């Protein structure tokens, strides 16, 4: 169960770095920026919900505008990076660890994030480069470079832009890549076994099945990203509406089935979100203090919506548009769709189904071996043969009659309590999860044939603490990490729904997100290596794409095993980008807000109506044909 020293040391160092990157100061700075631009724009969120919808519908689209893709495709490309596994897995992590109160703060960030998106995209549209019409360049790195150049500090501007690009590449590798592929492998292997690979022994840092899934993902992403932003926009324009629609319909089905408890869940969200009492331990949930819920809600909402990160402006900079603010208003729709709509549905599915505070899925009998024992460095559990899953657990997970319900390598945990007089600051309780891995018990047949499985046991990890812990109950809980918890929530209402829906959605969401984040990273490469010249740039981009696809497969090897480890990597990518982008947004906020109010004044005076037209058909808008010239159609 022990991780190799290098991995453990690396995890510890990244955890320390994340404590700095996502400190209270960074969170408060982002919240302050959101409030600032909300007030400065006169609650521009409402403009996004009205005028932004008209723009996306194609009312102002023109083939003559600079750019490569239409507003709908730009929105889809940006949404494909945000409406993804952050909505399925990220919300599950937030609720599973932070409790119902985390959802309240996701709503707050979703609302404030609309103004942040409008501002950062408007800034990038003001400074974007469309000299190559098929591959426009834009983003915070160009904002700070060209903005400071205009003030007489070109070198400083290039350096700050380079720092942002480094953080962009880190986030592309972690949140835009590793988080996505890991969750796909996790939820897929939760339900399916891959022939041949399923028989390869699993270790703490290697899982052949998940690696196989990672290779398939890497190849699929590679086939799309070679086509550049036009192919990415075309693919995203088709995948995003389809996957969002299917997911929301299934989510609404679950909510209808649980309609009686929805008011109670909404009350819990508001109660714990406002700090009117901690979320106490219940079942698999080990508790969540107000500050913990706030932190998880903000982190997961920021990761899901990417508000303030500076990534979405890169996709929107490719849009055909001659009015920078117009695309900024379109971008304001993203946090609303992503966080306030999709994330809320996921959260309510998890809460109303009882997946967040689920009961144990197996119980050791009172006469069964199950005791706390001391080790050289702490405490662990000494247990006998693992009992079968309960009838209800078998029903939910579709275990055939007569089967125990366990598989080699399943992740489980037991609940223990240690030092109750000193509760944890994060959870407000002294309850801990002691993790374990399910292992097969085999016997050699008398005839000397292949060994047969006669039962299962748990290989428990160690709890490092001076005080001897006690078992809270005799239950064994299954660890549903990330997307696996969301899938389990659907299964609790309609067995098999999570297996089909979340697995398919995870694949589509992850592919679209990895494709878009690949493009974001590519723009960072263009900025950092622009000095090598146009002839050598394709080689640099190709090397980047190969590394990016290799990391998709690598993250599925198995060295990430828990929600906490997964969050550690995504927090790294999120934190570095926020630290780099928030100062850029504030520094150039005057230009963005000046352009915003000028545009809205013209809109109110009716100046744009002469350029408006009856939108093309929805099919033409989705396919981008509304901005093609007559000769191209």
Steps between C-alpha positions, in 0.01 A plus 500: 500500500791737553570731213855516365707763678533722192123519441430564869766772514370663181143500633618665821688776318210575267267511798719765666515703177121481461460640850673815376339514154149454633539695821226713650659808342462359148139395562409840645674680213296304247174560685583869522572511126167333430313751716696789346416411140142412590446849639717671237301341218168580667422132556598409146399140573150592389634632168656160440166327557322731254728658241749213523237248395415708192867520403549124537189441290681671213309828483819700454718241321677611183737312266704821465590526870856403599540157659469130419177373663158641586377604846320172560809294417720723715256462789489123439878473488529689829213302654656175385790586730271599788186288470678175553617276776521799729120487494486126562810424703589843640156551652515148646831579666363829640184344643669178612764687699352844570136404545182679384636846587754474219217530247398841637847637430498345156193713430675814626803435281275416205327839524818701559679292240270634230644849547855364520456314170354807329793710615786266414358409159435865413860579592634224276278604209635855530859375466465193278703441184308401184784534250452129425123479443493120534689498831438817705700546819370650820498462875631667817861453386439731205300741715785554744769495229337754269346699786834557671671559165264792448613645833869471409583173679518238220749268673301496822184427300663207318626354828160523671338347192753218513425434866132471417576254218703279734204487739273432202707196402500372860121528512463338158701201619326464838137617495450495124671165452576282803176573686296409194672178397531374859127538558411326175722206597356498853133498403551258209684239707241543775249334270692313232793262474729510198587155363858385558598823683264418787721202588816710538578543874433850638738685728486833682640678194407281202167392353516344153127545433513873569815535293323336206216751531754783513661384177162495322427852628842625390457366147148645469611844616797491263273435201303818573765750608706459184225696322542822699233736633259457208474126554486550878218753460310270263531199734413703810199658329349154455612322818427767762126555434443123468681400817351785705149415386527129577661559837247760612204285393632206703570730794147639491365144497685427825380825657141423409533159668630673814280809480385459859846558649613780266370781728691348794818476292469864389453599865814306595696672224402846623534414870850356478605747229423792732681336789187439708652184645751240380397203288525212747635153412236277343570162345792530258519879551752586773387858559565844361558832679381831351848601382556158345172518307585852383845396380377192316211685340723779375776267380270267309292784353814678382639179356174419327418847361864617459385851595803719559746240371555666165449184296163573335624826337732288288207313344285812462784685330444276198141624453391698195417831660577868446367613840717377791229551762253293299711189546556589864125501559475158334768370736291615796258218421757232580499510882120513495471189283789320661465576870152629572325246275709188441693494829181559698328204333798276584511620860128444554524151347777409747323655799144386429605142422690467828826415324695757703407347838434144383504205741763226506484248215610209715492428873737280703295284735536545874702179519721584201863604542521882490735680739735798517863395536820697553777520236850647511373839380133512596188286488322275254214251485533126536197344331399159380329398177298782345125434519276523195341831409156567643192420291436870444859560388473207260175637359650843440819371339334218305685211664371161369330265743749292698797732436672679792522830309875559544788513253875502538624856544174658621563807716317499834519671837394459861395778738710561809503764772812632667548757776137622513594795722701650210284498185651579162474862392390397151222260589403625845509137616755240607388240246747366243493265205749213515541383142559148374533292185297184440716194430403153383540195723603211279558128540698256294280210382606145586550412134761775462297715260454878511432653840140585578352796687335385823440840663622854551687693768600864551857624507467802730722809503640657818360780713777722635393630837619484860159416644358157429197538270176311539272356234178698464319199355576163342419616149709498184433796273588507130712799392323671213752757384413787269270399216447163669295666777275673246450174313415327828245774575317431173515125567341543842188632330500288184752213510704500182430865413830619640682215330378609158445875534799606706740271317392636160484859629842465664654392170335780301561767763861400550578480130353844429681653798837346414461612139432862598774510764743363245425808290548729800841350566587529132439874514736516796764326289446753221566782743800349679675381183396772261868598469589176313318616188207377294697219337596332828174566686313194360774278644468657846121463487529136389735419789256666742206299362693172530592576862141603575360175362766294680396656832137402435608137509749547785241642739297180463783274615365497855721723715196720580259303720289736713292819480762680706785407263290592197411836652866563580596494132204703377549760775857544380389588147215718620706681761791600277268643234295702748812649655622600153171620349331696780758783488462519120122531529526775760777689321310520171151514644462867402539423129250215517238690696544811288436295185211322671309815591567657159361189329192486722433868433506435126282193546247706694499768227426234237826550307549127444154428367604595146753215511261251657317245289268207533711214642581207277355159578621333817669234289699760305602676822613173661700406191644852462355544152337830593841670489625331184517708187255417222782341300590265785151361553 
